[in-house]
Amino acid sequence: MYDSDQSVALESGEDIAVLNDGAYAETHHEHHEHVHHLSPVQEKWLVIRNLFVAVAAVLFLVSLTHFAAHAHMDHTLKAVAYMFGACAYGSEFLMLTECFKKKQPAKELFMPAVFGVLYIILGISYFMH
């Protein structure tokens, strides 16, 4: 099961130490969930992102009301909501990169970059109605 030259292996949440003679000794290992601590810059952009999301959601919901449709404001409200959504994705991008000071893999930045641009395009399309 284990090679004799292997020093430590993990099995079912416990550390298994392989001794020189091939015997196994269990050592109890405390498992701590990985807690991700945000930097002050990330905390700031997280709050800003959430504010943009909240405003976008409210504007979009208001655009669905009879009042907005009757006042011919539904497209304008949707356009502004998409712009706030784009700002939320931009804030996500800034949060992940700590304002471009921290390099992140492209696969992590792909979604906020692409959806941010798409939301701008959607917003412009609603402004044109």
Secondary structure as GFF3:
##gff-version 3
##sequence-region A 1 129
A	DSSP	beta_strand	8	11	.	.	.	ID=ss1
A	DSSP	beta_strand	14	18	.	.	.	ID=ss2
A	DSSP	beta_strand	24	27	.	.	.	ID=ss3
A	DSSP	alpha_helix	40	63	.	.	.	ID=ss4
A	DSSP	alpha_helix	66	70	.	.	.	ID=ss5
A	DSSP	alpha_helix	74	97	.	.	.	ID=ss6
A	DSSP	alpha_helix	106	127	.	.	.	ID=ss7
###
